[in-house]
Amino acid sequence: LGKSFNSISNQSSHNGRWTKIQASVKEDCAQPTISMSRNVGQNKQAVEGLGRRRKLKLLLSDKEKLEKELTTAPVNVDHKTIETKLKRSKLVNIRPNSLVRILNDEQKINDSLQLAKELFQWMISPIPHDTFFSLIWERKPILVERRSLSYNNGLFNCHDLDTIVRENYIQYSVNLDVTTYENSIGETHNPKGRVLASVMWDYYQNGCSIRMLNPQSYSKSLWKFCSLLQEYFASFVGCNMYLTPPGSQGFAPRFDSTEAFVLQLEGKKKWRFYRPRTDMEVLPECPHEALPDCHSLHITLSICQLHSFGKYFEKLLPMAIRATLKNNFDLRKSLPPDFFTRIGEIHANSVDVRRKQLITQIKRFLKNIIDAAPFDEAADLLAANVIHDFLPPYCTQEEKKCMIFKTGGRWDGSRVVHDMKLNEDNRIKLVRYKVARLVKGDLKYRLYFSTENSKIYHGYQPQFLELTNEMIDAMKCLFNTYPDYKRIRDLPGNGNDTKVDLANILYEKGIVMTQSPMKS
């Protein structure tokens, strides 16, 4: 899941099969963002060339070709109409220092949903948020240019990579790959064991590309960046870093199985996007490759992998079947003796009346199953899986002062001091809106949470608390009133003791924070 790019083929030639769409990220148009959709290849035809705007450059044809070619958007979407709407959109003016403000470690995050939306708007600026989702998302690739060399400052750079490798136990193949792609042959040159900075740079000096698979596990800025975006998309946000020396290529043409956002951080890189030449070659992804003519550093954010209605139905339908079997006696009846002599591939073209009767009965059962589908319970179970996927939330220094991490008991020479518990007068709120998910069980509720997740994907088992039924109304209230603080005694439910118990359970797991630091 951490690898956002997958190789299309190991064959030695690709130019005969795919038609190119080229985009050059130039030095004077520094620090762009590229959005690539996994669904962009679901078209019968695509476009060639490059359309340009002063602030926005789309991976589309020029206006003359645009009128002759079909779209990279779905077949039922008019490409010319999309282009016109984009030009008429009011561009968003984001200050270059917005990222520094968003990643500020010296203040609390009041509303994680709002800040996450601001971060995403920063990432796609100057395209308005609503325009992006109505016209671009899951429709076509797009390149956003900016005239600011400092736009991405503070996120990640080559010095950060050097520091990470020197200060952490980074392993080849686990955390970092050394690769080349020459003469249509891709190779990985990973030795065994730990990555040493001097050896890594020697590979780089000899024309090898460096790919780090999980830089967010070691970089605070990328950790906060990805953890905020997962708050926005309600999906795990993976991150890969790619450093390529001048005049080389690290990977073969490939496609994404995710929604991918590429942020160019240093240098420049030329991207080639390919389209199928015939209807038979249509792929559900967008093949692409990158060719730098100077050194290039970029990160790729992968979003919404295995995060679809299809995955939701994989949870929902078995639950619906079980619920219907429990309450519908007809579904538990034996199949009729003639079922397999009427239903099956060899009978598919039969016009037998009995076959039609059986199919009608099957459809009626399916309707019963859909009517019994537990939509909310299935969503909760899928969300619990997503909580396990998540990075733990990045908490600022100011937030930690109001959390378990910097309060409570500590050893003072010969005794424990400052042993504090929450009381009914404390005001609390969830650390992040999507820090946890409440799931109803047969006897008790479970609260799955991400604060004790590993920064390595699925490094630990899923973490959850079992809550009594008396605590549930108070727990729901904390979700429904976010981002407001609630006094513990004002939470719904009978008895302040139960409310205080719940608050302390959540506090000790880092799920809630107090409005102000606890006083000893």
Secondary structure, 3 states (H helix, E strand, C coil): CCCCCEECCCCCCCCCCEEEEEEECCCCCCCCEEEECCCCCCCCCCCCCCECCCCCEECCCCHHHHCCCCCCCCCCCCHHHHHHHHHHCCCCCCCCCHHHHHCCCCCCCCCHHHHHHHHHHHHHCCCCHHHHHHHHCCCCCEEECCCCCCCCCCCCCHHHHHHHHHHCCCEECCCEEEEEEECCEEEECCCCCECCHHHHHHHHHCCCEEEECCHHHCCHHHHHHHHHHHHHHCCCEEEEEEEECCCCCCCCCEECCCEEEEEEEEECCEEEEEEECCHHHCCCCCCEEEECCCCEEEEEEEECCCCCHHHHHHHHHHHHHHHHHHHCHHHHCCCCCCHHHCCCHHHCCCCCHHHHHHHHHHHHHHHHHHHCCCHHHHHHHHHHHHHHHCCCCCCCHHHHCCCHHHCCCEECCCCEECCCCCCCCCEEEECCCCCEEEEECCCCEEEEECCCCCCCCCCCCCEEEEECHHHHHHHHHHHHCCCCCEEHHHCCCCCHHHHHHHHHHHHHCCCEEECCCCCC
